Amino acid sequence: MVIDGIWSYSPDSGYAEGQELTGYTVAATDGTIGHVDRQADHFGMRHLVVDTGVWVFGRSVLVPVGVVTGVDTEGRKISLSCTRGEVKAAPRFQTDSETMDAAYLASVGDYYHQLPPRETTST
């Protein structure tokens, strides 16, 4: 199992263990990016697969849960610590089999690790 902050929810994110997030709206610091299509935890690398709809030409993106800054259960919204552009620039997610590819997940984790830290705001 991988022990790495980018793959774990922050204790102050509002996430409750076992919480189902499918369907929640996902918002970057500068706007909405889509909704949670599914959540997974392969190789200890917890992540969300976010359907971006038309924003990124109908493709999905993979987001490590370590960038989640807030989970609003009443509003069914998840806030991220990164911008829309940073999410769009992440290693391209193409197929569901990539969520089972440890090397691909590691490349995504490396990308999000190198992003500049930001102050977090509550949801």
N, C-alpha and C positions, 0 to 999 in steps of 0.2 A: 504494500500500500504506500502511496506517495503522501508524504507529510509536507505540505506546501501551502502557504497562506492564500495563494491565488486560486486554489481549488477548494477553499473552505469559506463558508459564510462567516462574516464578521459577527462577533457576539452581539453587537449593537445594531445589526441590520434589520431586526424584527422578524427574521425567519425562525419558524418553529420546526424542530426536527420532524420529518415525515410530512410536512405541509405540501399539499398538491398545488403547484403554481401554473399548471397548464391553462392557457387562456388569458393569463394576466398580461396587461399592457406593459411594455418595456420602454423606459425613457432614459436616454442619455442626458448629459448635463445641458444639452442644447436642443432637445426635442425628442419626440417619440420615434422609436426605430421599428416597432412591430409588436408582436405578441409571442408568448412562450408556446411553442409547438410541443415541446417535451423537455423533461429534465432527466439527467442520467448521472451515474457515478461509476465509471469504468476505470479500473486501475487506481482507485482512490482519487480520481480526477473529476470532481463534481462540476457539472456544467449545465447550461441551458442551451437548447437549440431554439433560436428565435426566428420566426417567419417574418421577414421584412416586408412582405407584400410587394407593392409597386415601388417602394422607396429604393431598393437595390435590385430592381428589375426582377422581382419575384424570387430572389434566392434567399436562402436561410444563412444565418451566421451562428457560430458557436461562441458562447460567452462563458468564461470561467466564473463560478459563483463568488470568487474573491473580489470582483469588481462591483458586486451588489452592495449598495449603500443603504437601501431601504426597501422593505416589503410592506405595502399598505393593503391589509386584508379587506378593509371596507371598500376601498376604491379599486381593488384588484389591480394594483400597479406596482411595478418594480422599478426602482431608480438605480442607475449605474454611475460610477465615478468617472466615466470617460465620455468623450464627445461622439457624436454621430460619425464624424470623419474617421476617428480612431477605430471605431467598430468596423466601419466599412473597409479600412485598410488592413484589418487582421488577416491572417492566413485564410485563404478562400476555402469555404466549406462547400463540398460538392455532393457527397453521398452519405447516406446513413452509416455505411461501413466505416467511415472516418471516425465516428465516435468510439469505435472499437480498436482504433489504430493508435497505439501508445506514442509512436513517433510524431504523428500529426498533432495529438493532444499536447505533447511536450513543446512543439513549435508554437502552438497557440499560447501556452503558458509563458514561454519565453517572450513572445511579442507583448503580452499584457504586462509582464514584469518590467519591461523597459519604458513603459509610459510614465510621464511625469506625475508625481503624486498631486492630488488636488484636495482642497478642503471639502469635506462632505457636508451636505445639508440634509435635514430630515425631510421625509416624504410628505 
